[in-house]
Amino acid sequence: MVDSVTLISFSLVALGIVCAPGPNKMYLVSCSLTQGKKAGFFSLLGVVTGFIIYVIATILGLDFIFKTVPLLYSAIKIAGIIYLLWMAWNAVKPGSVSVFEPHDVPHHTLKKLYLNGLMTNLLNPKIAVLYISLLPQFEHPQNGPLALQIGVLGTTQIIVSLSVNILIVLFAGQVSQMLRERPVWKKIQKYFMATVLGLLALNLAFDKNK
């Protein structure tokens, strides 16, 4: 079973990842702002389904692959570090756009919104980094079956992500308006996200391979 310290540490990492700018966030915010909260919730349902698929895939295959080809694990870890640093730079680079600035998205049926949320998540490299590069850092053989640990950690990540994204769907309009009226908060948001992503990259870089 996963110990409490590991669970809390992973929850903080999951929180940092879900708060960072990315395709999921931009799509949810844009749907909520342009088509209403109902559209945002159906898109979020698709996103959550994508997380469940990632958890199942991780339980079924990733651990076996990493044990069979250790070099692949190291390569994916390095790729994860580079991607986190790239996201940090994109958050603060000149001309960067806040995820709370609405983007035009086509009006779709609820079924299409669900499927778009699902595909946006499955094709989101940020989530792949979380499950492929970061999650294995929190697995400990002495704590029991790795499949059970992955299930617990994956469920924790889904709960954290769902909680944050529900708030985003509910309050995207208010946050977007606040950022437009108070540019200083937009800067704070961008630099805070860049700092979180940079710290995650450093943590991943200095964690020892299993």
C-alpha positions in Angstrom: 0.0 0.0 0.0 1.1 3.6 -0.6 2.4 5.3 2.6 1.0 8.7 3.6 4.2 10.7 2.9 4.4 9.3 -0.6 0.7 10.0 -1.1 0.9 13.6 0.0 4.1 14.2 -2.1 2.4 12.7 -5.2 -0.7 14.8 -4.5 1.4 18.0 -4.6 3.0 16.9 -7.8 -0.4 16.1 -9.3 -1.7 19.5 -8.2 1.3 21.3 -9.8 0.7 19.4 -13.1 -3.0 20.0 -13.2 -2.6 23.8 -12.5 0.0 24.1 -15.3 -1.0 25.5 -18.7 -1.8 22.8 -21.2 -4.3 21.5 -23.9 -6.8 20.2 -21.3 -6.9 23.5 -19.4 -7.2 25.7 -22.5 -10.0 23.5 -23.9 -12.0 23.4 -20.6 -11.7 27.1 -20.1 -12.7 27.9 -23.7 -15.7 25.6 -23.6 -16.8 27.0 -20.3 -16.5 30.6 -21.4 -18.0 30.3 -24.9 -20.6 27.5 -24.4 -21.4 27.5 -20.7 -20.8 25.4 -17.7 -22.7 22.4 -19.0 -20.3 22.2 -22.0 -17.4 22.5 -19.7 -18.6 19.6 -17.5 -19.1 17.3 -20.5 -15.6 18.1 -21.7 -14.3 17.4 -18.2 -16.0 14.0 -18.2 -14.1 13.2 -21.4 -10.8 14.3 -19.7 -11.5 12.1 -16.7 -12.1 9.1 -18.9 -8.7 9.8 -20.5 -7.1 9.7 -17.0 -8.8 6.3 -16.3 -7.4 4.9 -19.6 -3.9 6.1 -18.6 -4.1 4.4 -15.2 -5.2 1.1 -16.7 -2.5 1.3 -19.4 0.1 2.0 -16.7 -1.0 -0.9 -14.6 -1.0 -3.3 -17.6 2.2 -2.4 -19.3 4.5 0.4 -18.3 6.1 -1.3 -15.3 6.9 -4.4 -17.3 8.4 -2.3 -20.1 10.6 -0.3 -17.7 11.9 -3.5 -16.0 12.6 -5.1 -19.3 14.3 -2.1 -20.9 15.8 0.1 -18.2 17.4 2.4 -20.8 14.0 3.3 -22.1 13.0 4.4 -18.6 16.0 6.7 -18.5 15.3 8.1 -21.9 11.6 8.8 -21.0 12.7 10.4 -17.8 15.0 12.8 -19.6 12.3 13.6 -22.1 10.0 14.4 -19.2 12.5 16.8 -17.7 12.9 18.6 -21.1 9.2 18.9 -21.6 8.5 20.3 -18.1 11.2 22.9 -18.7 9.7 23.7 -22.1 6.3 24.2 -20.5 7.9 26.5 -17.9 9.5 28.6 -20.6 6.2 28.8 -22.6 4.4 30.1 -19.5 6.6 33.2 -19.2 8.1 33.8 -22.6 7.3 37.1 -24.3 3.9 37.0 -25.9 2.7 34.0 -23.9 -1.1 33.7 -23.5 -2.9 32.8 -20.2 -5.1 29.7 -20.3 -7.9 32.0 -18.9 -8.0 34.0 -22.1 -10.8 32.5 -24.2 -10.0 30.8 -27.5 -12.6 30.2 -30.2 -13.8 26.6 -30.2 -16.6 25.2 -32.5 -20.0 24.6 -30.9 -20.5 20.9 -30.6 -23.1 18.4 -29.3 -22.5 17.1 -25.8 -21.3 13.8 -27.2 -18.8 15.6 -29.4 -17.6 17.7 -26.4 -17.1 14.5 -24.4 -15.1 12.9 -27.2 -13.0 16.1 -27.7 -12.2 16.2 -24.0 -11.2 12.5 -24.1 -8.9 12.9 -27.2 -7.4 16.2 -25.9 -6.4 14.3 -22.7 -5.1 11.2 -24.4 -3.0 13.3 -26.8 -1.8 15.6 -24.1 2.0 15.2 -23.6 1.8 16.7 -20.1 -0.3 13.8 -18.9 2.0 11.3 -20.6 4.9 12.9 -18.7 3.0 12.5 -15.4 2.2 8.8 -15.9 5.4 7.7 -17.7 8.1 9.8 -16.0 6.8 11.1 -12.7 4.5 8.4 -11.3 7.2 5.6 -11.3 9.3 7.8 -8.9 6.6 7.2 -6.2 6.5 3.4 -6.5 8.3 1.5 -3.8 8.5 -2.4 -4.0 8.5 -2.7 -0.2 5.0 -1.1 -0.1 3.4 -4.1 -1.9 2.2 -4.9 -5.4 3.2 -2.2 -7.9 -0.2 -2.5 -9.7 -2.0 -1.6 -6.5 0.3 1.3 -5.8 -0.3 2.6 -9.4 -4.0 2.2 -8.9 -3.9 4.2 -5.7 -1.6 6.9 -7.1 -3.7 7.1 -10.3 -6.9 7.5 -8.4 -5.3 10.2 -6.3 -4.3 12.1 -9.4 -7.8 11.8 -10.9 -9.4 13.2 -7.7 -6.9 16.1 -7.5 -7.4 16.9 -11.2 -11.2 16.5 -11.0 -11.4 18.9 -8.0 -9.3 21.6 -9.6 -11.0 21.3 -13.0 -14.5 21.5 -11.5 -13.5 24.8 -9.9 -12.1 26.0 -13.3 -15.3 25.1 -15.1 -17.4 26.8 -12.4 -15.3 30.0 -12.1 -13.5 30.4 -15.4 -15.5 33.5 -16.2 -14.7 35.2 -13.0 -11.0 34.3 -13.1 -10.8 35.4 -16.8 -12.4 38.8 -16.0 -10.1 39.3 -12.9 -7.0 38.6 -15.0 -8.2 41.1 -17.7 -8.9 43.8 -15.1 -5.7 43.2 -13.1 -2.8 42.4 -15.4 -0.5 42.0 -12.4 -2.4 38.8 -11.4 -1.8 37.5 -14.9 1.9 37.9 -14.4 1.8 36.3 -11.0 -0.1 33.3 -12.4 2.4 32.8 -15.2 5.5 33.0 -13.0 3.9 30.8 -10.4 3.2 28.1 -13.0 6.7 28.4 -14.4 8.2 28.0 -10.9 6.1 25.0 -10.2 7.0 23.3 -13.5 10.7 24.1 -13.0 10.7 22.6 -9.5 9.0 19.5 -10.9 11.7 19.2 -13.5 14.5 19.5 -10.9 12.8 17.0 -8.7 12.6 14.5 -11.5 16.2 15.2 -12.6 17.7 14.5 -9.1 15.5 11.5 -8.3 17.4 8.3 -8.5 16.3 5.7 -11.0 14.9 2.6 -9.4 
